């Protein structure tokens, strides 16, 4: 690897969506984690182009909605992301999501320079949590071509 390349950057979101007026603040209380976005279905807006109703939402972001963590492996970042989510903590939101017909997604944003592609793998703990939440995984890979 050429030493002139920058370390890739990661940003991870855990997104929970509801098509009903479930009180999304219950997730904040259950996890004791401050979300970066939290809105009930009745308070959410509509898309501009199609005028479709937006879901109620609870989002948690690591390291922040405007920040990125530099690392060569996704697994290292996922370990930090999931560190606050112990097995007992995940049981409450797991039940809430299922009872209220919510949808869960893990969104991973990756930025890297040409030829400096990071290792993209999910370890067992992350996969067990995502499986329990019946979560989808969305990976957005962005190559910086300006180098």
NUBA-824135 format. One record per residue: residue number from 1; residue in one letter; chain; x, z, y of N, C-alpha, C in turn. Coordinates in steps of 0.001 Angstrom, whole numbers. Each point is the difference from the previous one (the first is absolute). Last residue first. Example, Ala and Ser with C-alpha at 12.3 -4.5 7.8 and 13.67 -1.06 7.14 Angstrom:
% NUBA-824135
pos 2 code S unit A n.east 12850 n.up 7080 n.north -2250 ca.east 820 ca.up 60 ca.north 1190 c.east -770 c.up 730 c.north 1090
pos 1 code A unit A n.east 290 n.up -70 n.north -5720 ca.east -890 ca.up 0 ca.north 1190 c.east 900 c.up 0 c.north 1200
//
This chain:
% NUBA-824135
pos 147 code X unit A n.east -7963 n.up -6044 n.north 12539 ca.east 1409 ca.up 398 ca.north -135 c.east 915 c.up -1189 c.north 33
pos 146 code X unit A n.east -4961 n.up 138 n.north 49 ca.east 690 ca.up -151 ca.north 1271 c.east 1476 c.up 334 c.north -73
pos 145 code X unit A n.east -3746 n.up 299 n.north -3347 ca.east 761 ca.up -1245 ca.north -12 c.east 809 c.up -224 c.north 1270
pos 144 code X unit A n.east -2440 n.up 4063 n.north -3104 ca.east 431 ca.up -253 ca.north 1376 c.east 921 c.up -1227 c.north -32
pos 143 code X unit A n.east -4098 n.up 1506 n.north -3487 ca.east 1417 ca.up -311 ca.north 165 c.east 275 c.up -316 c.north 1448
pos 142 code X unit A n.east -3898 n.up 2861 n.north -2907 ca.east 296 ca.up -780 ca.north 1192 c.east 1495 c.up -205 c.north 137
pos 141 code X unit A n.east -4333 n.up 1676 n.north -3562 ca.east 1444 ca.up -185 ca.north 145 c.east 271 c.up -964 c.north 1150
pos 140 code X unit A n.east -4008 n.up 3350 n.north -2211 ca.east 193 ca.up -977 ca.north 1055 c.east 1505 c.up -108 c.north 265
pos 139 code X unit A n.east -3674 n.up 1978 n.north -3947 ca.east 1384 ca.up -47 ca.north 462 c.east 145 c.up -1163 c.north 967
pos 138 code X unit A n.east -3975 n.up 3348 n.north -2465 ca.east 222 ca.up -1176 ca.north 849 c.east 1430 c.up 56 c.north 509
pos 137 code X unit A n.east -3347 n.up 2336 n.north -4066 ca.east 1302 ca.up 0 ca.north 658 c.east 150 c.up -1318 c.north 748
pos 136 code X unit A n.east -4320 n.up 3420 n.north -1905 ca.east 618 ca.up -1321 ca.north 50 c.east 1343 c.up 146 c.north 706
pos 135 code X unit A n.east -2621 n.up 4111 n.north -2705 ca.east 421 ca.up -669 ca.north 1227 c.east 526 c.up -1403 c.north -236
pos 134 code X unit A n.east -2022 n.up 4201 n.north -2444 ca.east -479 ca.up -1366 ca.north -234 c.east 321 c.up -890 c.north 1203
pos 133 code X unit A n.east 1322 n.up 4686 n.north -833 ca.east -848 ca.up -362 ca.north 1133 c.east -627 c.up -1386 c.north -160
pos 132 code X unit A n.east 2983 n.up 1647 n.north -3291 ca.east -1056 ca.up 1010 ca.north 118 c.east -963 c.up -327 c.north 1114
pos 131 code X unit A n.east 3816 n.up -2726 n.north -474 ca.east -936 ca.up -216 ca.north -1095 c.east -1165 c.up 992 c.north 78
pos 130 code X unit A n.east 3567 n.up 491 n.north 3005 ca.east -795 ca.up -1186 ca.north 342 c.east -1032 c.up -301 c.north -1074
pos 129 code X unit A n.east 3024 n.up 3512 n.north -831 ca.east -876 ca.up 343 ca.north 1127 c.east -897 c.up -1182 c.north 341
pos 128 code X unit A n.east 3279 n.up -750 n.north -3266 ca.east -1024 ca.up 941 ca.north -505 c.east -982 c.up 373 c.north 1100
pos 127 code X unit A n.east 3733 n.up -2678 n.north 1135 ca.east -992 ca.up -758 ca.north -766 c.east -1093 c.up 910 c.north -556
pos 126 code X unit A n.east 3643 n.up 1967 n.north 2298 ca.east -806 ca.up -812 ca.north 919 c.east -1088 c.up -740 c.north -759
pos 125 code X unit A n.east 3077 n.up 2374 n.north -2607 ca.east -843 ca.up 912 ca.north 787 c.east -902 c.up -778 c.north 939
pos 124 code X unit A n.east 3225 n.up -2480 n.north -2638 ca.east -1114 ca.up 583 ca.north -739 c.east -912 c.up 879 c.north 823
pos 123 code X unit A n.east 2783 n.up -3802 n.north 2626 ca.east 314 ca.up 938 ca.north -1072 c.east -1261 c.up 604 c.north -602
pos 122 code X unit A n.east 1080 n.up -4869 n.north 2506 ca.east -819 ca.up 1198 ca.north 86 c.east 330 c.up 885 c.north -1185
pos 121 code X unit A n.east 2714 n.up -4187 n.north 2993 ca.east -521 ca.up 514 ca.north -1263 c.east -767 c.up 1290 c.north 268
pos 120 code X unit A n.east 3294 n.up -3871 n.north 2470 ca.east -1422 ca.up 322 ca.north 107 c.east -498 c.up 430 c.north -1377
pos 119 code X unit A n.east 4822 n.up -678 n.north 3110 ca.east -539 ca.up 175 ca.north -1344 c.east -1445 c.up 467 c.north 142
pos 118 code X unit A n.east 2128 n.up -3036 n.north 3976 ca.east 101 ca.up 1315 ca.north -626 c.east -520 c.up -13 c.north -1432
pos 117 code X unit A n.east 2415 n.up -4018 n.north 3062 ca.east -1260 ca.up 415 ca.north -614 c.east 165 c.up 1358 c.north -681
pos 116 code X unit A n.east 2778 n.up -3191 n.north 3015 ca.east 140 ca.up 1458 ca.north -115 c.east -1295 c.up 584 c.north -561
pos 115 code X unit A n.east 828 n.up -4756 n.north 1235 ca.east 919 ca.up 382 ca.north -1073 c.east 215 c.up 1506 c.north -142
pos 114 code X unit A n.east -2323 n.up -1184 n.north 4451 ca.east 312 ca.up -1018 ca.north -1002 c.east 1087 c.up 500 c.north -944
pos 113 code X unit A n.east -2611 n.up 3877 n.north 2332 ca.east 725 ca.up -1174 ca.north 474 c.east 267 c.up -941 c.north -1170
pos 112 code X unit A n.east -4313 n.up 3514 n.north 445 ca.east 1395 ca.up -131 ca.north -416 c.east 604 c.up -1254 c.north 608
pos 111 code X unit A n.east -4692 n.up 3562 n.north -506 ca.east 690 ca.up -926 ca.north 884 c.east 1469 c.up -47 c.north -417
pos 110 code X unit A n.east -5191 n.up 1736 n.north -1985 ca.east 1456 ca.up -64 ca.north -178 c.east 559 c.up -1065 c.north 943
pos 109 code X unit A n.east -4712 n.up 3222 n.north -1256 ca.east 570 ca.up -1022 ca.north 887 c.east 1517 c.up 74 c.north -126
pos 108 code X unit A n.east -4535 n.up 1673 n.north -2989 ca.east 1443 ca.up 133 ca.north 195 c.east 468 c.up -1168 c.north 860
pos 107 code X unit A n.east -4802 n.up 2845 n.north -1585 ca.east 563 ca.up -1172 ca.north 675 c.east 1471 c.up 266 c.north 295
pos 106 code X unit A n.east -4185 n.up 1826 n.north -3361 ca.east 1322 ca.up 336 ca.north 502 c.east 558 c.up -1280 c.north 592
pos 105 code X unit A n.east -5326 n.up 1730 n.north -953 ca.east 1058 ca.up -1014 ca.north -57 c.east 1291 c.up 610 c.north 534
pos 104 code X unit A n.east -5537 n.up 1202 n.north -1738 ca.east 1328 ca.up 458 ca.north 408 c.east 981 c.up -1152 c.north -135
pos 103 code X unit A n.east -5718 n.up 1124 n.north 528 ca.east 1050 ca.up -884 ca.north -505 c.east 1332 c.up 485 c.north 556
pos 102 code X unit A n.east -5199 n.up 2460 n.north -1051 ca.east 1049 ca.up -461 ca.north 899 c.east 978 c.up -933 c.north -700
pos 101 code X unit A n.east -4340 n.up 2643 n.north -1233 ca.east 237 ca.up -1428 ca.north -181 c.east 1001 c.up -572 c.north 1000
pos 100 code X unit A n.east -1360 n.up 4713 n.north -840 ca.east -537 ca.up -680 ca.north 1179 c.east 290 c.up -1498 c.north 6
pos 99 code X unit A n.east 1476 n.up 2983 n.north -3537 ca.east -1380 ca.up 416 ca.north 261 c.east -646 c.up -795 c.north 1127
pos 98 code X unit A n.east 4666 n.up -678 n.north -1007 ca.east -876 ca.up -489 ca.north -1067 c.east -1464 c.up 321 c.north 276
pos 97 code X unit A n.east 3233 n.up 1668 n.north 3012 ca.east -22 ca.up -1460 ca.north 47 c.east -964 c.up -558 c.north -1050
pos 96 code X unit A n.east 803 n.up 4668 n.north 46 ca.east -731 ca.up -426 ca.north 1196 c.east -154 c.up -1519 c.north 23
pos 95 code X unit A n.east 2711 n.up 1938 n.north -3384 ca.east -1423 ca.up 226 ca.north -220 c.east -847 c.up -487 c.north 1159
pos 94 code X unit A n.east 4642 n.up -221 n.north 497 ca.east -367 ca.up -868 ca.north -1120 c.east -1498 c.up 122 c.north -261
pos 93 code X unit A n.east 2038 n.up 2871 n.north 3147 ca.east -362 ca.up -1320 ca.north 516 c.east -388 c.up -977 c.north -1103
pos 92 code X unit A n.east 1276 n.up 4329 n.north -1504 ca.east -1134 ca.up 67 ca.north 924 c.east -337 c.up -1374 c.north 574
pos 91 code X unit A n.east 3869 n.up 532 n.north -2830 ca.east -1259 ca.up 141 ca.north -731 c.east -1208 c.up -27 c.north 922
pos 90 code X unit A n.east 4647 n.up 6 n.north 1457 ca.east -587 ca.up -1324 ca.north -212 c.east -1342 c.up 99 c.north -731
pos 89 code X unit A n.east 2747 n.up 3880 n.north 871 ca.east -532 ca.up -554 ca.north 1243 c.east -739 c.up -1314 c.north -237
pos 88 code X unit A n.east 2303 n.up 2117 n.north -3571 ca.east -1229 ca.up 719 ca.north 358 c.east -632 c.up -575 c.north 1248
pos 87 code X unit A n.east 4169 n.up -1781 n.north -1435 ca.east -1061 ca.up -311 ca.north -960 c.east -1310 c.up 697 c.north 360
pos 86 code X unit A n.east 3243 n.up -933 n.north 4105 ca.east 168 ca.up 615 ca.north -1309 c.east -1178 c.up -341 c.north -899
pos 85 code X unit A n.east 2011 n.up -2000 n.north 4615 ca.east -1167 ca.up -120 ca.north -877 c.east 291 c.up 559 c.north -1387
pos 84 code X unit A n.east 3246 n.up -420 n.north 3709 ca.east -1031 ca.up 988 ca.north 352 c.east -1217 c.up -10 c.north -932
pos 83 code X unit A n.east 3628 n.up -3185 n.north -776 ca.east 456 ca.up 1389 ca.north -113 c.east -1079 c.up 1017 c.north 379
pos 82 code X unit A n.east -33 n.up -5059 n.north 161 ca.east -867 ca.up 766 ca.north -884 c.east 395 c.up 1474 c.north -124
pos 81 code X unit A n.east 2573 n.up -3005 n.north 2781 ca.east -1405 ca.up -192 ca.north 367 c.east -913 c.up 907 c.north -822
pos 80 code X unit A n.east 4611 n.up -228 n.north -1049 ca.east -223 ca.up 762 ca.north 1234 c.east -1468 c.up -68 c.north 417
pos 79 code X unit A n.east 1251 n.up -2583 n.north -3683 ca.east 186 ca.up 1408 ca.north -345 c.east -238 c.up 886 c.north 1219
pos 78 code X unit A n.east -6 n.up -4694 n.north 581 ca.east -1226 ca.up 488 ca.north -632 c.east 111 c.up 1475 c.north -381
pos 77 code X unit A n.east 3822 n.up -2188 n.north 1656 ca.east -966 ca.up 213 ca.north 1079 c.east -1314 c.up 532 c.north -572
pos 76 code X unit A n.east 3365 n.up -1197 n.north -3044 ca.east 469 ca.up 1133 ca.north 807 c.east -997 c.up 338 c.north 1108
pos 75 code X unit A n.east -822 n.up -3865 n.north -2664 ca.east -237 ca.up 1242 ca.north -730 c.east 448 c.up 1228 c.north 796
pos 74 code X unit A n.east 891 n.up -4471 n.north 1548 ca.east -1355 ca.up 457 ca.north 258 c.east -249 c.up 1346 c.north -664
pos 73 code X unit A n.east 4953 n.up -1684 n.north 1526 ca.east -943 ca.up -12 ca.north -1118 c.east -1355 c.up 562 c.north 402
pos 72 code X unit A n.east 3792 n.up -465 n.north 2996 ca.east 189 ca.up -1175 ca.north -850 c.east -1001 c.up -52 c.north -1147
pos 71 code X unit A n.east -511 n.up 2090 n.north 5219 ca.east 391 ca.up 362 ca.north -1356 c.east 165 c.up -1287 c.north -802
pos 70 code X unit A n.east -1992 n.up 2236 n.north 5055 ca.east 1020 ca.up -900 ca.north -544 c.east 414 c.up 498 c.north -1379
pos 69 code X unit A n.east -4786 n.up 620 n.north 2791 ca.east 1135 ca.up 683 ca.north -611 c.east 942 c.up -1040 c.north -578
pos 68 code X unit A n.east -3727 n.up -5 n.north 4344 ca.east 398 ca.up -549 ca.north -1295 c.east 1164 c.up 805 c.north -532
pos 67 code X unit A n.east -4414 n.up 328 n.north 4018 ca.east 1370 ca.up 174 ca.north -474 c.east 217 c.up -574 c.north -1388
pos 66 code X unit A n.east -4190 n.up 363 n.north 2590 ca.east 892 ca.up -877 ca.north 755 c.east 1446 c.up 67 c.north -480
pos 65 code X unit A n.east -3579 n.up 2594 n.north -2007 ca.east -625 ca.up -1314 ca.north 231 c.east 888 c.up -979 c.north 773
pos 64 code X unit A n.east 2450 n.up 3649 n.north -3007 ca.east -988 ca.up 112 ca.north 1076 c.east -614 c.up -1384 c.north 203
pos 63 code X unit A n.east 2798 n.up 898 n.north -3787 ca.east 266 ca.up 1228 ca.north 709 c.east -931 c.up 229 c.north 1196
pos 62 code X unit A n.east -2645 n.up -1098 n.north -3063 ca.east 1358 ca.up 531 ca.north -57 c.east 979 c.up -1114 c.north 355
pos 61 code X unit A n.east -5779 n.up 1372 n.north 339 ca.east 1138 ca.up -919 ca.north 97 c.east 1320 c.up 755 c.north -65
pos 60 code X unit A n.east -5789 n.up 132 n.north -1115 ca.east 1203 ca.up 805 ca.north 194 c.east 1185 c.up -956 c.north -26
pos 59 code X unit A n.east -5755 n.up -342 n.north 731 ca.east 1315 ca.up -579 ca.north -269 c.east 1084 c.up 1037 c.north 271
pos 58 code X unit A n.east -5668 n.up -923 n.north -627 ca.east 969 ca.up 1085 ca.north 113 c.east 1333 c.up -591 c.north -412
pos 57 code X unit A n.east -5372 n.up -1981 n.north 1457 ca.east 1385 ca.up -77 ca.north -459 c.east 762 c.up 1298 c.north 229
pos 56 code X unit A n.east -5030 n.up -3205 n.north -266 ca.east 562 ca.up 1268 ca.north 411 c.east 1400 c.up 52 c.north -580
pos 55 code X unit A n.east -1646 n.up -4926 n.north 752 ca.east -260 ca.up 1202 ca.north -807 c.east 436 c.up 1275 c.north 720
pos 54 code X unit A n.east -1863 n.up -4554 n.north 2478 ca.east 1237 ca.up 549 ca.north -535 c.east -316 c.up 1256 c.north -811
pos 53 code X unit A n.east -3212 n.up -4473 n.north 1169 ca.east 188 ca.up 1449 ca.north 146 c.east 1295 c.up 438 c.north -680
pos 52 code X unit A n.east -750 n.up -4985 n.north 2077 ca.east -257 ca.up 764 ca.north -1217 c.east 322 c.up 1464 c.north 244
pos 51 code X unit A n.east 308 n.up -4385 n.north 2751 ca.east -919 ca.up 1083 ca.north 344 c.east -447 c.up 768 c.north -1248
pos 50 code X unit A n.east 3303 n.up -3731 n.north 695 ca.east -1128 ca.up -92 ca.north -942 c.east -1078 c.up 1049 c.north 274
pos 49 code X unit A n.east 3903 n.up -290 n.north 2972 ca.east -378 ca.up -1371 ca.north -371 c.east -1273 c.up -53 c.north -851
pos 48 code X unit A n.east 1821 n.up 4282 n.north 1404 ca.east -327 ca.up -833 ca.north 1159 c.east -530 c.up -1366 c.north -423
pos 47 code X unit A n.east -687 n.up 4604 n.north -2846 ca.east 1039 ca.up -1000 ca.north 235 c.east -444 c.up -911 c.north 1136
pos 46 code X unit A n.east -1747 n.up 5066 n.north -40 ca.east -252 ca.up -1266 ca.north -678 c.east 1165 c.up -952 c.north 268
pos 45 code X unit A n.east -138 n.up 5734 n.north -17 ca.east -527 ca.up -1163 ca.north 701 c.east -240 c.up -1197 c.north -904
pos 44 code X unit A n.east -250 n.up 5657 n.north -842 ca.east 898 ca.up -1160 ca.north -34 c.east -683 c.up -1205 c.north 635
pos 43 code X unit A n.east -2050 n.up 4365 n.north -764 ca.east 739 ca.up -116 ca.north 1257 c.east 909 c.up -1219 c.north 46
pos 42 code X unit A n.east -2646 n.up 1254 n.north -3858 ca.east -958 ca.up -129 ca.north 1102 c.east 683 c.up -179 c.north 1351
pos 41 code X unit A n.east 2647 n.up 809 n.north -3927 ca.east -643 ca.up -1312 ca.north -59 c.east -939 c.up -211 c.north 1191
pos 40 code X unit A n.east 4045 n.up 3401 n.north 683 ca.east -1163 ca.up -99 ca.north -880 c.east -596 c.up -1398 c.north 96
pos 39 code X unit A n.east 5288 n.up 1364 n.north 825 ca.east -1260 ca.up -323 ca.north 663 c.east -1117 c.up -117 c.north -1030
pos 38 code X unit A n.east 5684 n.up 718 n.north 956 ca.east -1076 ca.up 699 ca.north -704 c.east -1293 c.up -264 c.north 756
pos 37 code X unit A n.east 5803 n.up -869 n.north -232 ca.east -1273 ca.up -650 ca.north 355 c.east -1085 c.up 659 c.north -831
pos 36 code X unit A n.east 4319 n.up 1590 n.north -342 ca.east 304 ca.up -775 ca.north 1206 c.east -1249 c.up -743 c.north 484
pos 35 code X unit A n.east 172 n.up 4913 n.north -2773 ca.east -37 ca.up -1457 ca.north -131 c.east 408 c.up -685 c.north 1310
pos 34 code X unit A n.east 1404 n.up 4928 n.north -2223 ca.east -607 ca.up -630 ca.north 1165 c.east 14 c.up -1527 c.north -167
pos 33 code X unit A n.east -281 n.up 4005 n.north -3841 ca.east 908 ca.up -993 ca.north 583 c.east -725 c.up -674 c.north 1154
pos 32 code X unit A n.east -1626 n.up 3100 n.north -3593 ca.east 727 ca.up 703 ca.north 1043 c.east 1101 c.up -887 c.north 573
pos 31 code X unit A n.east -3518 n.up -890 n.north -3491 ca.east 1434 ca.up -288 ca.north -121 c.east 865 c.up 813 c.north 954
pos 30 code X unit A n.east -4787 n.up 520 n.north 15 ca.east 428 ca.up 108 ca.north -1400 c.east 1506 c.up -174 c.north -146
pos 29 code X unit A n.east -2051 n.up -606 n.north 4277 ca.east -59 ca.up 1396 ca.north -417 c.east 541 c.up 176 c.north -1418
pos 28 code X unit A n.east -425 n.up -4373 n.north 1635 ca.east 1024 ca.up 699 ca.north 778 c.east 72 c.up 1458 c.north -435
pos 27 code X unit A n.east -3455 n.up -2518 n.north -1756 ca.east 1271 ca.up -389 ca.north -623 c.east 1151 c.up 704 c.north 712
pos 26 code X unit A n.east -4334 n.up 461 n.north 1732 ca.east 150 ca.up 806 ca.north -1222 c.east 1308 c.up -342 c.north -721
pos 25 code X unit A n.east -1567 n.up -2440 n.north 3812 ca.east 799 ca.up 1187 ca.north 338 c.east 165 c.up 924 c.north -1204
pos 24 code X unit A n.east -2832 n.up -3932 n.north 6 ca.east 1403 ca.up -234 ca.north -365 c.east 917 c.up 1167 c.north 358
pos 23 code X unit A n.east -5317 n.up -542 n.north -1134 ca.east 819 ca.up 665 ca.north 1011 c.east 1469 c.up -84 c.north -407
pos 22 code X unit A n.east -3993 n.up -3619 n.north -1290 ca.east 744 ca.up 1148 ca.north -512 c.east 877 c.up 566 c.north 1115
pos 21 code X unit A n.east -3437 n.up -3814 n.north -123 ca.east 382 ca.up 919 ca.north 1072 c.east 629 c.up 1291 c.north -510
pos 20 code X unit A n.east 430 n.up -5052 n.north -2269 ca.east -1096 ca.up 924 ca.north 262 c.east 501 c.up 1015 c.north 1020
pos 19 code X unit A n.east 2735 n.up -3290 n.north -2197 ca.east -1082 ca.up -808 ca.north 548 c.east -1250 c.up 859 c.north 225
pos 18 code X unit A n.east 5649 n.up 1024 n.north -224 ca.east -1343 ca.up 318 ca.north -478 c.east -1020 c.up -885 c.north 695
pos 17 code X unit A n.east 5839 n.up 677 n.north -1117 ca.east -1106 ca.up -609 ca.north 738 c.east -1334 c.up 338 c.north -666
pos 16 code X unit A n.east 5732 n.up 1271 n.north 411 ca.east -1234 ca.up 291 ca.north -727 c.east -1144 c.up -518 c.north 856
pos 15 code X unit A n.east 5757 n.up -509 n.north -421 ca.east -1246 ca.up -317 ca.north 695 c.east -1186 c.up 275 c.north -912
pos 14 code X unit A n.east 5593 n.up 867 n.north 917 ca.east -1010 ca.up 298 ca.north -999 c.east -1324 c.up -155 c.north 734
pos 13 code X unit A n.east 5082 n.up -2149 n.north 1185 ca.east -1307 ca.up 535 ca.north 359 c.east -786 c.up 321 c.north -1263
pos 12 code X unit A n.east 5502 n.up -1047 n.north 1816 ca.east -983 ca.up 119 ca.north -1071 c.east -1278 c.up 654 c.north 526
pos 11 code X unit A n.east 5027 n.up -2732 n.north 1292 ca.east -1096 ca.up 763 ca.north 590 c.east -1113 c.up 13 c.north -1049
pos 10 code X unit A n.east 5728 n.up -1445 n.north 471 ca.east -1278 ca.up 189 ca.north -697 c.east -973 c.up 803 c.north 851
pos 9 code X unit A n.east 4973 n.up -3272 n.north 197 ca.east -845 ca.up 1047 ca.north 568 c.east -1350 c.up 21 c.north -707
pos 8 code X unit A n.east 5581 n.up -1690 n.north -1035 ca.east -1432 ca.up -299 ca.north 103 c.east -783 c.up 1205 c.north 525
pos 7 code X unit A n.east 5155 n.up -771 n.north 1344 ca.east -766 ca.up 598 ca.north -1085 c.east -1474 c.up -357 c.north 182
pos 6 code X unit A n.east 3768 n.up -3306 n.north 1976 ca.east -635 ca.up 1288 ca.north 263 c.east -755 c.up 483 c.north -1228
pos 5 code X unit A n.east 4475 n.up -3348 n.north 155 ca.east -1455 ca.up 71 ca.north -119 c.east -499 c.up 1412 c.north 264
pos 4 code X unit A n.east 4689 n.up -1367 n.north -188 ca.east -633 ca.up -308 ca.north 1275 c.east -1527 c.up 94 c.north -55
pos 3 code X unit A n.east 3149 n.up 506 n.north -3749 ca.east -151 ca.up 1220 ca.north 788 c.east -691 c.up -250 c.north 1338
pos 2 code X unit A n.east -643 n.up -2759 n.north -4712 ca.east 747 ca.up -96 ca.north 1244 c.east -293 c.up 1240 c.north 853
pos 1 code X unit A n.east -240 n.up -266 n.north -5428 ca.east -847 ca.up 0 ca.north 1175 c.east 889 c.up 0 c.north 1233
//
